[in-house]
Amino acid sequence: MQQVMPDHAGSRRWDSLMHYLGPDTPVKNSAGGTWTSDNSRTRVCDSTWTVHRSDASVGSVDCDEFAMASTHESGGFPNSVNLVTSGSKCTQLFADKMGDGSANFGILADTRTATNGPSGTERCGRAAIPSVQNQRAFSGFPAPSWRMLDGDGFFVNLPGFEHCTSAATTCTWRKIS
């Protein structure tokens, strides 16, 4: 998604920073409280998301979004350049075991609604991702201990996945157990 999205959120190659959504953000939710990543996630992973069937070895899955809900670039963040009214406007993807006999998994286009796959103009992505993968993905990103404030910029480096520039590219990884 990073290389395909129009704004290339977080890509050093495109010199496109992501911006941390911190607890000190002045943006408010509809209840008057501080806007949080949960508010952004709820917009992208809304009731229009359904689990795509995949190999049983994938295990339980979560709805995961890019750009991340903890950023100003999230499709759910009110002031985002990628703002969508619903996650149905995002690229739809799912994780599945690759059919090549290996233990590798890949991110594939969910063609249940967009029969030709992503158009490349979507402002965000959401995918059915193995729960353990989703829950551990940014566990090593302790923004508060790094003293990041709301709006601080950063790049996201995805070593080994820079070539993943379209749905036609096969990008695989080993499942975390």
C-alpha positions as CSV (number, residue, x, y, z in Angstrom):
1,M,0.0,0.0,0.0
2,Q,2.7,2.4,0.9
3,Q,4.2,2.4,-2.6
4,V,0.8,2.4,-4.3
5,M,-1.2,5.0,-2.4
6,P,-1.3,8.5,-4.0
7,D,0.5,10.1,-1.0
8,H,2.9,7.2,-0.4
9,A,2.5,7.7,3.4
10,G,5.7,7.0,5.4
11,S,7.8,6.3,2.3
12,R,11.4,7.6,2.4
13,R,11.6,6.9,-1.3
14,W,8.8,9.4,-2.0
15,D,10.0,11.7,0.9
16,S,6.5,11.4,2.4
17,L,6.4,11.4,6.2
18,M,3.7,9.9,8.3
19,H,2.6,11.9,11.3
20,Y,2.1,10.5,14.7
21,L,-1.4,10.8,16.2
22,G,-0.6,11.5,19.8
23,P,-2.7,11.8,23.0
24,D,-2.0,15.5,22.8
25,T,-3.9,16.0,19.5
26,P,-6.3,18.9,19.6
27,V,-8.7,17.0,17.3
28,K,-11.9,15.9,19.0
29,N,-14.3,13.0,18.3
30,S,-18.1,13.4,18.1
31,A,-18.4,12.9,21.9
32,G,-16.0,15.8,22.5
33,G,-13.2,13.6,23.7
34,T,-9.7,13.5,22.2
35,W,-9.5,11.7,18.8
36,T,-7.7,8.4,19.2
37,S,-6.4,5.6,16.9
38,D,-9.5,3.7,17.9
39,N,-11.7,6.4,16.3
40,S,-9.7,6.2,13.1
41,R,-9.7,2.4,13.1
42,T,-13.5,2.3,13.6
43,R,-14.0,4.3,10.4
44,V,-11.7,2.2,8.3
45,C,-12.6,-1.2,9.8
46,D,-16.3,-0.5,9.9
47,S,-19.4,-2.7,9.5
48,T,-18.7,-3.0,5.7
49,W,-15.6,-5.2,6.4
50,T,-16.1,-9.0,6.2
51,V,-13.6,-11.7,6.6
52,H,-12.3,-13.2,3.4
53,R,-12.0,-17.0,3.5
54,S,-8.4,-18.2,3.7
55,D,-6.4,-21.3,4.5
56,A,-7.1,-22.6,8.1
57,S,-3.3,-22.2,8.9
58,V,-3.8,-18.4,8.7
59,G,-5.7,-18.6,12.0
60,S,-7.9,-15.9,13.4
61,V,-7.8,-12.6,11.6
62,D,-8.2,-8.9,12.4
63,C,-9.1,-6.0,10.2
64,D,-5.8,-4.0,9.8
65,E,-5.4,-0.7,8.0
66,F,-2.8,1.3,6.2
67,A,-2.0,4.1,6.8
68,M,-2.0,3.1,10.4
69,A,-4.8,4.3,12.7
70,S,-2.2,5.9,14.9
71,T,-1.2,8.4,12.2
72,H,-2.7,11.6,10.7
73,E,-2.5,9.8,7.3
74,S,-5.1,7.1,8.4
75,G,-8.2,7.0,6.1
76,G,-10.2,7.4,9.3
77,F,-8.5,10.6,10.7
78,P,-10.7,13.6,10.2
79,N,-8.0,15.9,8.8
80,S,-6.3,13.2,6.7
81,V,-5.4,13.7,3.0
82,N,-6.6,10.1,2.8
83,L,-9.9,10.6,4.6
84,V,-12.7,8.2,3.6
85,T,-16.3,8.0,4.7
86,S,-16.1,4.2,5.0
87,G,-13.5,1.5,4.8
88,S,-15.4,0.2,1.8
89,K,-13.5,3.0,-0.1
90,C,-10.1,1.5,0.8
91,T,-8.3,-1.2,-1.2
92,Q,-9.6,-4.5,0.1
93,L,-6.9,-7.2,0.8
94,F,-6.5,-10.4,2.7
95,A,-3.7,-12.7,3.9
96,D,-3.6,-16.3,2.8
97,K,-1.1,-19.1,2.5
98,M,0.6,-19.0,-0.9
99,G,-0.3,-22.0,-3.1
100,D,3.3,-22.8,-3.9
101,G,3.8,-25.6,-1.3
102,S,5.9,-23.3,0.9
103,A,5.1,-22.0,4.4
104,N,4.9,-18.5,3.1
105,F,1.9,-16.2,3.3
106,G,1.0,-13.3,1.1
107,I,-1.3,-10.3,0.9
108,L,-3.8,-10.8,-1.9
109,A,-6.4,-8.6,-3.5
110,D,-9.9,-9.3,-2.3
111,T,-11.9,-9.3,-5.5
112,R,-15.3,-10.0,-4.0
113,T,-16.3,-6.4,-4.7
114,A,-13.5,-4.9,-6.9
115,T,-13.4,-7.8,-9.4
116,N,-10.2,-6.4,-11.0
117,G,-8.5,-5.8,-7.7
118,P,-7.3,-2.4,-6.5
119,S,-7.3,0.5,-8.9
120,G,-4.3,2.2,-7.4
121,T,-6.3,5.4,-6.6
122,E,-7.6,4.2,-3.2
123,R,-6.6,6.5,-0.3
124,C,-6.2,3.7,2.2
125,G,-6.1,-0.1,2.5
126,R,-7.6,-2.6,4.9
127,A,-6.9,-6.3,5.1
128,A,-7.8,-9.5,6.9
129,I,-4.5,-10.1,8.6
130,P,-3.6,-12.9,11.1
131,S,-4.4,-11.5,14.5
132,V,-0.9,-12.3,16.0
133,Q,0.7,-10.5,13.1
134,N,-1.5,-7.5,13.5
135,Q,-1.1,-7.3,17.3
136,R,2.7,-7.5,17.2
137,A,3.3,-5.3,14.1
138,F,4.1,-2.1,16.0
139,S,4.7,-3.5,19.5
140,G,8.3,-2.3,19.1
141,F,7.2,1.3,18.3
142,P,6.9,2.9,21.7
143,A,6.1,6.4,20.5
144,P,5.5,7.8,24.0
145,S,8.9,6.7,25.3
146,W,10.5,8.3,22.3
147,R,8.8,11.5,23.4
148,M,6.9,11.8,20.1
149,L,4.2,14.5,20.1
150,D,1.1,14.7,18.0
151,G,2.1,15.6,14.4
152,D,5.7,14.5,14.7
153,G,6.8,13.0,11.4
154,F,8.5,9.7,10.7
155,F,9.2,7.2,7.9
156,V,8.2,3.5,7.9
157,N,10.8,1.3,6.4
158,L,9.6,-2.1,5.2
159,P,12.8,-4.0,4.4
160,G,12.3,-6.6,1.7
161,F,8.9,-5.2,0.6
162,E,10.0,-2.1,-1.3
163,H,9.2,-4.0,-4.6
164,C,5.6,-4.5,-3.6
165,T,4.3,-1.8,-5.9
166,S,1.1,-3.3,-7.3
167,A,-1.4,-6.1,-6.8
168,A,0.4,-8.0,-9.6
169,T,3.6,-8.3,-7.4
170,T,3.9,-11.3,-5.1
171,C,5.0,-10.3,-1.7
172,T,5.3,-13.0,0.9
173,W,6.4,-13.4,4.5
174,R,6.7,-16.2,7.2
175,K,3.9,-16.4,9.7
176,I,4.7,-15.3,13.2
177,S,3.6,-17.9,15.8
